[in-house]
């Protein structure tokens, strides 16, 4: 059983994709503070684990670890002390961590010559991280400027954090996918700006990376028709 689980997670992005989907589906809404703490800690740890598999760059690994470590520590400190500034600091660090991880994964996908299912998994993982980043940015904006977003046409307090974070995840993924969310709307000019940038980022992401994957697939298809020596030279350029 343990061996099967190990083989399942041995593929670089497969385990992360399922875990990110699970994190979104089981995001804390009316959950206890303990559930939020475990959810946030787990989120940071799986990103570190995946980055260590995605890159051998020591500096990047160190940077990711230096962001993830205070996230886990501050998350558990918030569980015991319940100081709001700690959770906001965690949100800032989490947004930075996920942005950096998404950049690492996108770079890893972009330099691949051969397109396979792992490329598509990495593509979807980065897309999920983009939604998480905008959710944290929205939460931070609401904390410093109440009314940035209105939930059911009313200003909703950021704390308790579980409920508000859940709303922001739902809202930002809806905007990212151009679905829209009628019960959550921007209440200020800054909120509108976040919404527009989110939608533009989602569309730009799809247009750019899907085009890259299609071009790489076309190249790989053409290369297969060449003699083995020439094909090997092109692939390893």
Buried (B, 14 or more C-beta within 10 A) or exposed (E): EEEEEEEEBEBBBBBBBBBBEEBBEEBBBEBEBEBBBBBBBBBBBBBBBBBEBBBEEEEBBEBBEEBBEBBBEBBBBBBEEEEEEBBBBBBBBBBBBBBBBBEBBBBBBBEBEEBEEBBBBBBBBBBBBBBBBBBBBBBBBBBEEBBBBBBEEEEBEBEBBBBBBBBBBBBBBBBBEEEEBEEBBBBBEBBBEBBEEBBEBBEEBBEEBEEBBEEBBEBBEEBEEEEEEEBEEEEEE
